[in-house]
């Protein structure tokens, strides 16, 4: 599993958080996604999903990813 933190711009409320929580759930390789205003910590199977797929899902939900970093568990 890979653990990545996405920094997300354009979020300001719980409604935004809900929108982001639904976006990565469309990707079956996601193990977990902890979303707060401004960021998402996502654990996913990197053999089935790439960070670029997560970024695309966030952008499709109407937000932008300002950056990301890989975290250790």
C-alpha positions as CSV (number, residue, x, y, z in Angstrom):
1,X,0.0,0.0,0.0
2,X,1.1,3.5,-0.7
3,X,0.1,6.4,1.6
4,X,-0.1,9.9,0.0
5,X,-1.2,13.2,1.3
6,X,-2.9,15.5,-1.2
7,X,-3.0,19.2,-0.6
8,X,-6.3,20.4,-2.1
9,X,-7.4,24.0,-2.9
10,X,-10.9,25.3,-3.2
11,X,-12.3,23.5,-0.1
12,X,-14.0,25.6,2.5
13,X,-16.6,23.4,4.3
14,X,-18.0,20.0,5.2
15,X,-19.9,19.9,1.9
16,X,-16.5,20.2,0.1
17,X,-15.1,17.4,2.3
18,X,-18.0,15.1,1.3
19,X,-17.4,15.8,-2.4
20,X,-13.8,14.8,-2.1
21,X,-14.6,11.7,0.0
22,X,-16.8,10.5,-2.9
23,X,-14.3,11.2,-5.6
24,X,-11.6,8.7,-4.6
25,X,-14.3,6.1,-3.7
26,X,-14.8,5.6,-7.4
27,X,-11.3,4.1,-7.6
28,X,-11.4,0.5,-6.4
29,X,-7.7,0.5,-5.4
30,X,-8.4,2.9,-2.5
31,X,-8.0,1.3,0.9
32,X,-8.9,4.4,2.9
33,X,-9.3,8.2,2.4
34,X,-9.2,10.6,5.4
35,X,-10.4,13.9,4.1
36,X,-10.4,17.3,6.0
37,X,-10.7,20.8,4.6
38,X,-7.6,21.3,2.5
39,X,-6.1,17.8,2.4
40,X,-6.7,14.1,1.9
41,X,-4.6,11.3,3.3
42,X,-5.1,8.3,1.0
43,X,-3.9,4.8,1.2
44,X,-4.1,2.8,-2.0
45,X,-2.8,-0.1,-3.9
46,X,-0.1,1.4,-6.2
47,X,-0.1,-1.6,-8.5
48,X,-3.7,-0.8,-9.5
49,X,-3.7,3.0,-9.1
50,X,-1.3,5.9,-9.5
51,X,-1.2,9.3,-7.7
52,X,-2.2,10.9,-11.0
53,X,-5.5,8.9,-10.8
54,X,-6.2,10.4,-7.4
55,X,-5.4,13.9,-8.7
56,X,-7.8,13.4,-11.6
57,X,-10.6,12.2,-9.3
58,X,-10.2,15.4,-7.2
59,X,-10.2,17.6,-10.2
60,X,-13.3,15.9,-11.6
61,X,-15.0,16.7,-8.3
62,X,-14.3,20.4,-9.0
63,X,-11.2,21.0,-6.8
64,X,-7.4,21.4,-7.5
65,X,-4.5,19.5,-6.0
66,X,-1.8,22.0,-5.1
67,X,0.7,19.3,-4.3
68,X,1.2,15.9,-2.7
69,X,3.7,13.9,-0.7
70,X,4.3,10.3,0.1
71,X,4.0,9.5,3.8
72,X,5.4,6.5,5.7
73,X,3.0,4.5,7.9
